[in-house]
């Protein structure tokens, strides 16, 4: 197992290298002048007379591909991800600001997905072919078929437009003032956690309120899909001989399900979770835009629209590192759950 | 036909089939129920009845369902959008299946470092957030449905490749392959005549459910504005048009309900139909898939036992082949 972890850790930088290089090569399809657009100051900021060619040369946009990539890579290794013109700050700073917001949101969504899918899936499997099972099965297929953005829009109309109980954004204005104040320590930049750490439970509660709608919208599809897998996997496990044996020994049904069956039934869910994590992170792009939640997804959309390549590359690096890392964790978890699997 | 009977015997499968067929009919007769205006050069561009930015309900215009922001006829967009959905879904699903099967199949047939390289590349694409990647592609190549198709194929082939790979690994050990080798058949001939036809089954089964998920992904891309060009009949984009009107007015928060409700229903019924059909198809065709799982064995303890086909409506159980590190 340690060999496997070591192998993965060595493979990770190579993976990131190939990935960023591909993305970088893709950006080279654009002419240097197109890529210059994002660096250009607005009209009233022009202070010097300079031709476009000089500007291209200044930002090194006309150099060969590998040389530009090498410069970018050197910067990254020194902690400098470049300048994000669309956010008007260094990419590293923008990421430090926006990534925690998305982490907070996606963590919330992950909890919803995993806890919801496993518990509902287990429940309906024990009610096989009874009413709850039939209903949840249809609802589950519907949940898979509804796009996240449609769920998001309808939640927004109902809970903000109509009932006015759960607003969009990250914080209410009053809470935003408290958070921006100097005496409020932003330990993690995740508002719920910071609110608790600072003893401001009203802020934490407000932040939590803003997380409810987006995290529901992000998780419906995955929750339904995973619930379906959990259900059918548990149904299958409950037919196994060792479950019958356990029942024959007179063990309580709830113990049989939780101790004997559920653990093995979890394997397909664990397998699926790599994709689920990637899907939830992808979801931030759409959901954050709809709810005007200032996180990494919204930052990525704004950057991509402005052809702000340093910013897009920065997001790519962060997102793919998270995904590669979580894939490794999932693989290890799989091995712990199923000792027969040997990772090489 | 046997499969068809099995699918329609399952009530959910029947419902899915009806939904899909209904949309297929609508797509076929689109020019009849929503005739394009005389002189318009592209019927796929949504008919504009006015240039009013505020949506209008059906009663105020001569349209069936009203107009969305910009004077686009909702009914026209919905009807022609079905053609877009079918075209996009079929193109992407067929191409990903062909590319995935051939690439994944050949790689695992060849084995060795080629297999390793191709599967690592597949992993690279698979654990990558598709939407962010599609954004990068469209910022570089420009907007358009064809670019969305490219992005979806680029990120769709690995799952077919993996499915086919695990099959090929077992099929190439079979006696009839050895027999073909013994009588001196060429490697390519063995692959395309003997190995591939016996390995594509698990991929074919996923056709219907993949239609659903692909159209869903495409709708998401169009929704964030990197899909079809503005005005093109595309459901995701129509929801995007409606975004500014979602909150209605202070007096009535549901003032413009029709702008987002109709396209949402269209996407939902289309995808739902394909997913139900996909479930039913898998239930009907499952036995062989079950056998292949048992052969590989790692994911399930002893395969599925005695589950009555069609009765449980069981959902897919991904095996280790869906995992990033193959255990075989």
Boltz contact constraints between the chains, C-beta under 6 A:
constraints:
  - contact:
      token1: [A, 23]
      token2: [B, 136]
      max_distance: 6.0
  - contact:
      token1: [A, 26]
      token2: [B, 140]
      max_distance: 6.0
  - contact:
      token1: [A, 29]
      token2: [B, 140]
      max_distance: 6.0
  - contact:
      token1: [A, 141]
      token2: [B, 275]
      max_distance: 6.0
  - contact:
      token1: [A, 144]
      token2: [B, 275]
      max_distance: 6.0
  - contact:
      token1: [A, 145]
      token2: [B, 268]
      max_distance: 6.0
  - contact:
      token1: [A, 145]
      token2: [B, 271]
      max_distance: 6.0
  - contact:
      token1: [A, 145]
      token2: [B, 272]
      max_distance: 6.0
  - contact:
      token1: [A, 145]
      token2: [B, 275]
      max_distance: 6.0
  - contact:
      token1: [A, 146]
      token2: [B, 268]
      max_distance: 6.0
  - contact:
      token1: [A, 147]
      token2: [B, 216]
      max_distance: 6.0
  - contact:
      token1: [A, 147]
      token2: [B, 219]
      max_distance: 6.0
  - contact:
      token1: [A, 147]
      token2: [B, 220]
      max_distance: 6.0
  - contact:
      token1: [A, 147]
      token2: [B, 267]
      max_distance: 6.0
  - contact:
      token1: [A, 149]
      token2: [B, 223]
      max_distance: 6.0
  - contact:
      token1: [A, 150]
      token2: [B, 264]
      max_distance: 6.0
  - contact:
      token1: [A, 153]
      token2: [B, 246]
      max_distance: 6.0
  - contact:
      token1: [A, 153]
      token2: [B, 260]
      max_distance: 6.0
  - contact:
      token1: [A, 157]
      token2: [B, 246]
      max_distance: 6.0
  - contact:
      token1: [A, 161]
      token2: [B, 247]
      max_distance: 6.0
  - contact:
      token1: [A, 161]
      token2: [B, 248]
      max_distance: 6.0
  - contact:
      token1: [A, 161]
      token2: [B, 253]
      max_distance: 6.0
  - contact:
      token1: [A, 162]
      token2: [B, 253]
      max_distance: 6.0
  - contact:
      token1: [A, 228]
      token2: [B, 315]
      max_distance: 6.0
  - contact:
      token1: [A, 229]
      token2: [B, 315]
      max_distance: 6.0
  - contact:
      token1: [A, 232]
      token2: [B, 314]
      max_distance: 6.0
  - contact:
      token1: [A, 232]
      token2: [B, 315]
      max_distance: 6.0
  - contact:
      token1: [A, 232]
      token2: [B, 317]
      max_distance: 6.0
  - contact:
      token1: [A, 233]
      token2: [B, 317]
      max_distance: 6.0
  - contact:
      token1: [A, 236]
      token2: [B, 304]
      max_distance: 6.0
  - contact:
      token1: [A, 239]
      token2: [B, 305]
      max_distance: 6.0
  - contact:
      token1: [A, 268]
      token2: [B, 317]
      max_distance: 6.0
  - contact:
      token1: [A, 268]
      token2: [B, 318]
      max_distance: 6.0
  - contact:
      token1: [A, 271]
      token2: [B, 318]
      max_distance: 6.0
  - contact:
      token1: [A, 271]
      token2: [B, 322]
      max_distance: 6.0
  - contact:
      token1: [A, 271]
      token2: [B, 323]
      max_distance: 6.0
  - contact:
      token1: [A, 272]
      token2: [B, 318]
      max_distance: 6.0
  - contact:
      token1: [A, 274]
      token2: [B, 324]
      max_distance: 6.0
  - contact:
      token1: [A, 278]
      token2: [B, 127]
      max_distance: 6.0
  - contact:
      token1: [A, 278]
      token2: [B, 129]
      max_distance: 6.0
  - contact:
      token1: [A, 281]
      token2: [B, 129]
      max_distance: 6.0
  - contact:
      token1: [A, 282]
      token2: [B, 129]
      max_distance: 6.0
  - contact:
      token1: [A, 282]
      token2: [B, 131]
      max_distance: 6.0
  - contact:
      token1: [A, 285]
      token2: [B, 131]
      max_distance: 6.0
  - contact:
      token1: [A, 286]
      token2: [B, 220]
      max_distance: 6.0
  - contact:
      token1: [A, 286]
      token2: [B, 224]
      max_distance: 6.0
  - contact:
      token1: [A, 300]
      token2: [B, 132]
      max_distance: 6.0
  - contact:
      token1: [A, 304]
      token2: [B, 135]
      max_distance: 6.0
  - contact:
      token1: [A, 304]
      token2: [B, 139]
      max_distance: 6.0
  - contact:
      token1: [A, 307]
      token2: [B, 139]
      max_distance: 6.0
  - contact:
      token1: [A, 312]
      token2: [B, 136]
      max_distance: 6.0
  - contact:
      token1: [A, 319]
      token2: [B, 129]
      max_distance: 6.0
  - contact:
      token1: [A, 323]
      token2: [B, 127]
      max_distance: 6.0
  - contact:
      token1: [A, 327]
      token2: [B, 127]
      max_distance: 6.0
  - contact:
      token1: [A, 327]
      token2: [B, 324]
      max_distance: 6.0
  - contact:
      token1: [A, 331]
      token2: [B, 325]
      max_distance: 6.0
  - contact:
      token1: [A, 341]
      token2: [B, 327]
      max_distance: 6.0
  - contact:
      token1: [A, 343]
      token2: [B, 325]
      max_distance: 6.0
